[in-house]
Amino acid sequence: MHKSQTPTLITWPWSFTFLSVLAVSFLWPSFPIFPFTLLHSATPSIRNSPRMAITKSAFQATRITPSTFLVKEHNDIFSERPHIYVKVIPSAGTVLVIDTGTGGKSNDNDVEVTSLRQFIETVEVADNDHRPLNEGGKMKYVVVTTHCHYDHILGLEDFADSVILASGHSKAFLSPDRIQEHSLANALNIKIPQYTPKFVPHGHVITSPTHPRTSLNITLLHTPGHTPDSLAIYDVNEMMLFVGDSFYEHDEIIFPSEGSIVKWFESVDYLMTFVTERNEKAQSRRDSRAEEVLVSSGHRTAAQPAMQVLSGTKAFMEDVIQGRESIKGRLKVRGEVNLVYEQAGGRFSLRCPERLIKESRRRI
Ligand SMILES: *[C@@H]1O[C@H](CO)[C@@H](O)[C@H](O)[C@H]1NC(C)=O
């Protein structure tokens, strides 16, 4: 998502959307849109856990699997609310960090912890027995970027001493002279941290940074579409698929000018086959606790049945390409006309350069 790019022309009645969101956040206190509702939802956890140090942080962590935490930036200045995933693997002395958010740039001037690494190493997390996720930084990090957009890489400066993995699908796309444009930092007039990723091939299995022969059972998959460097990450042990911004629910799926809907369909088909194979295998193993692959995205969607979300997104995108969805808005982003679509009920929505839709229509 990259909401912050200035739209210059728009027909969707945004004032109506704003009023509905305002109404929802009053009626539903845990809906994390406005700071006053956040204060609401923060009260019970402070009251219920007297040992918890009251450190105001730009991040909130919740456990989504036995080893993995969703770390969410809940009030960032870009209104991206990106998901960061932190998987703690004590047996390999490793902490896997998937994406790094916006660098803790919070609207809340009172936050004390704006560094993701400081959060991971010092802030007590209720879902982790009130301990920090990597207390004192004892374990080493492997960082994976699902793609190079600014809201996923601004926190990288904390991890200059760690291995940073990125898709090797298009090294040119991530070259130092183009990353400032491709990360969308130019459009926002911000600077992204300098980083030197290790480019990984499709199917790469991550190993422990301290014991290179110890596999972490984490596979990286090239899934170009949203961007050429989009990467999916599959946790074999816990059957969790992390897909970055390739797709998610209840928020606009966004394609930048560098995206490709044609490649996106290819990657979605690939992931559907990948997930189907693993689901079938799991169902034939009686002793298996995890029964199906779950999916966790870069925004909004976390630990949901992967096949359902994949097939739902694909059907919506087919409706758009085949003209069954009507255009809900038009705006100009980075000099290009973008179209907005929204499924009835709002589960899936899309904002995308018109050029990419036309290109995809020529292929059907
Ligand atoms: C990887 O999977 C193998 C086989 O299931 C298991 O023995 C090993 O402990 C796993 N490694 C980690 C780091 O989880």
The ligand as an SDF file (V2000), in Angstrom:
LIG
                    3D

 14 14  0  0  0  0  0  0  0  0999 V2000
   13.6820  -28.4700   10.1900 C   0  0  0  0  0  0  0  0  0  0  0  0
   12.8990  -29.6170    9.9110 O   0  0  0  0  0  0  0  0  0  0  0  0
   13.4980  -30.8090   10.3290 C   0  0  0  0  0  0  0  0  0  0  0  0
   12.6520  -31.9580    9.8030 C   0  0  0  0  0  0  0  0  0  0  0  0
   11.3230  -31.7960   10.1710 O   0  0  0  0  0  0  0  0  0  0  0  0
   13.6420  -30.8030   11.8470 C   0  0  0  0  0  0  0  0  0  0  0  0
   14.2780  -31.9840   12.2940 O   0  0  0  0  0  0  0  0  0  0  0  0
   14.4720  -29.5870   12.2620 C   0  0  0  0  0  0  0  0  0  0  0  0
   14.5110  -29.4790   13.6650 O   0  0  0  0  0  0  0  0  0  0  0  0
   13.8660  -28.3110   11.6760 C   0  0  0  0  0  0  0  0  0  0  0  0
   14.7360  -27.1900   11.9600 N   0  0  0  0  0  0  0  0  0  0  0  0
   14.3130  -26.0950   12.5490 C   0  0  0  0  0  0  0  0  0  0  0  0
   15.3480  -25.0190   12.7640 C   0  0  0  0  0  0  0  0  0  0  0  0
   13.1590  -25.9150   12.8700 O   0  0  0  0  0  0  0  0  0  0  0  0
  1  2  1  0
  1 10  1  0
  2  3  1  0
  3  4  1  0
  3  6  1  0
  4  5  1  0
  6  7  1  0
  6  8  1  0
  8  9  1  0
  8 10  1  0
 10 11  1  0
 11 12  1  0
 12 13  1  0
 12 14  2  0
M  END
$$$$
